[in-house]
């Protein structure tokens, strides 16, 4: 106890005794009080206790530093994860839209009637790109409201913008899934035929339109498979050959004698 504290305590004790109606203090009573104060435990801090107190303070300081660094690193990781999510959604929807445009441009060379079918599948990817662009703008606005000093309303506005950015960002992934499902359904309905297949189909339809029977043509005898048949000078089986010529469109050239 310091001298000032001892004087203040002694003064308070004397005033208390005087307030109780005591006009004088006996010396024995004063000595007994001083002995009691001297025998009471000292409130002075020893050097060892002071060092321990300093060590505890240093430990608290380091703990606060670690918590601050951990919170800052967590905040940076959240921002980085959000930027990666925005970038990945933009690449998914934008890349799918570009690939579908290239496919539609190629489709115009073969099957122009299918262009409108796949043009409808392009809309979800375009909406996904628009949604992720709006998400990026809301992210910037939310950070701006968090950083500026303006009271509680700016913090609440930044919070609502942050929630809106998260919801719209998730919807962009939903648009991508929607467009992918529509594209798969359209591809299942599409039949791409090669030029050889289309020519064979047209040839078959032409043969049927002229009254020819492809099945009979494929099952005719081996001697009648040639497009030009040379017969002997005796014209044996002329009626039968004329019948095949009429049915299969075969030219007959009589051979020289």
C-alpha positions as CSV (number, residue, x, y, z in Angstrom):
1,X,0.0,0.0,0.0
2,X,1.4,3.4,-0.9
3,X,1.6,6.4,1.5
4,X,-1.3,8.2,-0.3
5,X,-3.5,5.1,0.0
6,X,-2.6,4.7,3.7
7,X,-3.4,8.4,4.4
8,X,-6.7,8.2,2.6
9,X,-7.7,5.1,4.5
10,X,-6.7,6.6,7.9
11,X,-8.7,9.7,7.1
12,X,-11.7,7.8,6.3
13,X,-11.5,5.7,9.4
14,X,-11.1,8.8,11.7
15,X,-14.1,10.5,10.0
16,X,-16.2,7.4,10.6
17,X,-15.3,7.4,14.2
18,X,-16.1,11.1,14.5
19,X,-19.4,10.5,12.9
20,X,-20.3,8.0,15.6
21,X,-19.9,10.7,18.3
22,X,-16.3,10.1,19.4
23,X,-14.5,13.4,20.0
24,X,-11.1,12.0,20.8
25,X,-9.1,8.9,19.9
26,X,-7.0,7.1,22.5
27,X,-3.4,6.4,21.7
28,X,-3.8,2.7,22.4
29,X,-6.7,2.4,19.9
30,X,-4.6,4.2,17.3
31,X,-1.6,2.0,17.8
32,X,-3.8,-1.1,17.6
33,X,-5.2,0.1,14.3
34,X,-1.7,0.8,12.9
35,X,-0.6,-2.7,13.9
36,X,-3.6,-4.2,12.1
37,X,-2.7,-2.3,8.9
38,X,0.9,-3.4,9.2
39,X,0.0,-7.0,9.6
40,X,-2.5,-7.0,6.7
41,X,-1.3,-8.6,3.4
42,X,0.5,-6.2,1.1
43,X,-1.1,-5.3,-2.2
44,X,2.2,-4.5,-3.8
45,X,3.1,-6.7,-6.7
46,X,6.3,-8.7,-6.5
47,X,8.7,-8.8,-9.5
48,X,7.8,-12.4,-10.2
49,X,4.1,-11.6,-10.2
50,X,4.8,-8.7,-12.4
51,X,6.6,-10.8,-14.9
52,X,3.8,-13.4,-14.9
53,X,1.3,-10.6,-15.5
54,X,3.4,-9.4,-18.4
55,X,3.6,-12.9,-19.9
56,X,-0.2,-13.2,-19.7
57,X,-0.6,-9.9,-21.4
58,X,1.8,-10.9,-24.2
59,X,-0.1,-14.2,-24.6
60,X,-3.4,-12.4,-25.0
61,X,-1.8,-10.0,-27.5
62,X,-0.5,-12.9,-29.6
63,X,-3.8,-14.7,-29.4
64,X,-5.6,-11.6,-30.6
65,X,-3.1,-11.3,-33.5
66,X,-3.7,-14.9,-34.5
67,X,-7.4,-14.5,-34.4
68,X,-7.3,-11.4,-36.5
69,X,-5.0,-13.0,-39.1
70,X,-7.2,-16.1,-39.2
71,X,-10.3,-14.0,-39.7
72,X,-8.6,-11.9,-42.4
73,X,-7.4,-15.1,-44.2
74,X,-10.9,-16.6,-44.0
75,X,-12.3,-13.4,-45.5
76,X,-9.8,-13.5,-48.4
77,X,-10.6,-17.2,-49.0
78,X,-14.4,-16.4,-49.2
79,X,-13.7,-13.6,-51.7
80,X,-11.5,-15.9,-53.8
81,X,-14.0,-18.7,-53.7
82,X,-16.8,-16.3,-54.8
83,X,-14.6,-15.0,-57.7
84,X,-13.8,-18.5,-58.8
85,X,-17.5,-19.4,-58.7
86,X,-18.4,-16.4,-60.8
87,X,-15.6,-17.2,-63.3
88,X,-16.6,-20.8,-63.6
89,X,-20.2,-20.1,-64.2
90,X,-19.4,-17.5,-66.8
91,X,-17.1,-20.0,-68.6
92,X,-19.7,-22.7,-68.4
93,X,-22.6,-20.7,-69.8
94,X,-20.5,-18.6,-72.2
95,X,-18.6,-21.7,-73.6
96,X,-21.8,-23.6,-74.0
97,X,-23.5,-20.7,-75.9
98,X,-20.5,-20.4,-78.2
99,X,-20.3,-24.1,-78.9
100,X,-24.1,-24.3,-79.6
101,X,-23.8,-21.3,-82.0
102,X,-21.0,-23.1,-83.8
103,X,-23.1,-26.3,-84.0
104,X,-26.1,-24.3,-85.3
105,X,-24.0,-22.7,-88.0
106,X,-22.8,-26.1,-89.1
107,X,-26.4,-27.4,-88.9
108,X,-27.5,-24.9,-91.5
109,X,-25.4,-26.7,-94.1
110,X,-27.2,-30.0,-93.7
111,X,-30.5,-29.6,-91.9
112,X,-31.9,-26.1,-92.0
113,X,-35.2,-27.2,-90.6
114,X,-33.5,-28.1,-87.3
115,X,-32.0,-24.7,-86.7
116,X,-35.1,-23.3,-84.9
117,X,-35.1,-26.4,-82.7
118,X,-31.6,-25.7,-81.4
119,X,-32.0,-22.0,-81.3
120,X,-34.5,-22.5,-78.5
121,X,-31.9,-24.4,-76.5
122,X,-29.6,-21.3,-76.7
123,X,-31.8,-19.2,-74.4
124,X,-30.9,-20.8,-71.0
125,X,-27.2,-20.3,-71.6
126,X,-27.7,-16.7,-72.5
127,X,-29.8,-16.2,-69.4
128,X,-27.0,-17.9,-67.4
129,X,-24.4,-15.4,-68.7
130,X,-26.7,-12.5,-67.9
131,X,-27.4,-13.8,-64.3
132,X,-23.7,-14.2,-63.5
133,X,-23.0,-10.7,-64.9
134,X,-25.6,-9.3,-62.5
135,X,-24.1,-11.4,-59.7
136,X,-20.7,-9.7,-60.3
137,X,-22.2,-6.3,-60.1
138,X,-24.1,-7.1,-56.9
139,X,-20.9,-8.4,-55.4
140,X,-19.1,-5.1,-56.1
141,X,-22.0,-3.1,-54.6
142,X,-22.2,-5.2,-51.5
143,X,-18.5,-4.7,-50.8
144,X,-18.8,-1.0,-51.4
145,X,-21.6,-0.7,-48.8
146,X,-19.6,-2.7,-46.3
147,X,-16.5,-0.5,-46.8
148,X,-18.2,2.9,-46.5
149,X,-19.1,4.5,-43.1
150,X,-22.8,5.3,-43.0
151,X,-24.4,3.6,-40.1
152,X,-26.4,0.4,-39.8
153,X,-28.4,0.9,-43.0
154,X,-25.4,0.5,-45.3
155,X,-24.4,-2.7,-43.5
156,X,-28.0,-4.0,-44.0
157,X,-28.0,-2.9,-47.7
158,X,-24.7,-4.7,-48.2
159,X,-26.0,-7.8,-46.5
160,X,-29.1,-7.9,-48.8
161,X,-27.0,-7.3,-51.9
162,X,-24.8,-10.1,-50.8
163,X,-27.7,-12.5,-50.4
164,X,-29.1,-11.5,-53.8
165,X,-25.7,-12.1,-55.4
166,X,-25.6,-15.6,-54.0
167,X,-29.1,-16.5,-55.1
168,X,-28.6,-15.1,-58.6
169,X,-25.2,-16.8,-58.9
170,X,-26.8,-20.2,-58.0
171,X,-29.6,-19.5,-60.6
172,X,-26.9,-19.2,-63.3
173,X,-25.8,-22.8,-62.6
174,X,-29.5,-23.8,-62.8
175,X,-29.8,-22.1,-66.2
176,X,-26.8,-24.1,-67.4
177,X,-28.3,-27.4,-66.2
178,X,-31.6,-26.4,-67.9
179,X,-29.9,-25.6,-71.2
180,X,-27.9,-28.8,-71.1
181,X,-31.0,-30.9,-70.6
182,X,-32.7,-29.1,-73.5
183,X,-29.7,-29.6,-75.7
184,X,-29.6,-33.4,-74.9
185,X,-33.3,-33.7,-75.7
186,X,-32.9,-31.9,-79.0
187,X,-29.9,-34.1,-80.0
188,X,-31.9,-37.2,-79.3
189,X,-34.5,-35.9,-81.8
190,X,-32.0,-35.1,-84.4
191,X,-31.0,-37.5,-87.2
192,X,-27.9,-36.5,-89.2
193,X,-27.6,-38.5,-92.4
194,X,-24.6,-38.6,-94.7
195,X,-24.8,-37.6,-98.4
196,X,-24.5,-41.2,-99.5
197,X,-27.4,-42.2,-97.3
198,X,-29.5,-39.3,-98.6
199,X,-28.7,-40.2,-102.3
200,X,-29.6,-43.9,-101.6
201,X,-32.9,-42.7,-100.0
202,X,-33.7,-40.5,-102.9
203,X,-32.8,-43.3,-105.4
204,X,-35.2,-45.7,-103.6
205,X,-38.0,-43.1,-103.6
206,X,-37.4,-42.4,-107.3
207,X,-37.5,-46.1,-108.1
208,X,-40.8,-46.5,-106.3
209,X,-42.2,-43.5,-108.0
210,X,-41.4,-45.0,-111.4
211,X,-43.2,-48.3,-110.5
212,X,-39.9,-50.3,-110.1
213,X,-39.6,-53.0,-107.4
214,X,-36.2,-52.7,-105.6
215,X,-36.8,-56.2,-104.0
216,X,-37.3,-57.8,-107.4
217,X,-34.3,-56.0,-108.8
218,X,-32.1,-57.3,-106.0
219,X,-33.4,-60.8,-106.4
220,X,-33.0,-61.1,-110.2
221,X,-30.7,-63.7,-111.7
222,X,-27.0,-63.2,-112.0
223,X,-27.1,-63.0,-115.8
224,X,-29.5,-60.0,-115.5
225,X,-27.4,-57.9,-113.1
226,X,-25.5,-56.1,-115.8
227,X,-26.8,-52.8,-117.1
228,X,-26.1,-54.0,-120.7
229,X,-26.8,-57.6,-121.8
230,X,-25.6,-59.0,-125.1
231,X,-27.7,-61.8,-126.5
232,X,-27.0,-64.2,-129.3
233,X,-28.0,-63.7,-132.9
234,X,-30.7,-66.3,-132.6
235,X,-32.6,-64.1,-130.0
236,X,-33.5,-67.1,-127.9
237,X,-35.9,-66.1,-125.0
238,X,-36.7,-62.7,-126.6
239,X,-40.0,-62.4,-124.9
240,X,-38.5,-63.1,-121.5
241,X,-35.7,-60.5,-122.1
242,X,-38.2,-57.9,-123.2
243,X,-40.1,-58.6,-120.0
244,X,-37.0,-58.0,-117.8
245,X,-36.1,-54.9,-119.8
246,X,-39.6,-53.5,-119.1
247,X,-39.4,-54.3,-115.4
248,X,-35.8,-53.3,-114.6
249,X,-34.8,-50.8,-117.3
250,X,-32.1,-52.9,-118.9
251,X,-30.7,-52.1,-122.4
252,X,-30.2,-55.1,-124.8
253,X,-27.7,-54.9,-127.6
254,X,-27.8,-57.8,-130.1
255,X,-24.4,-59.3,-130.7
256,X,-22.9,-59.5,-134.1
257,X,-23.0,-62.9,-136.0
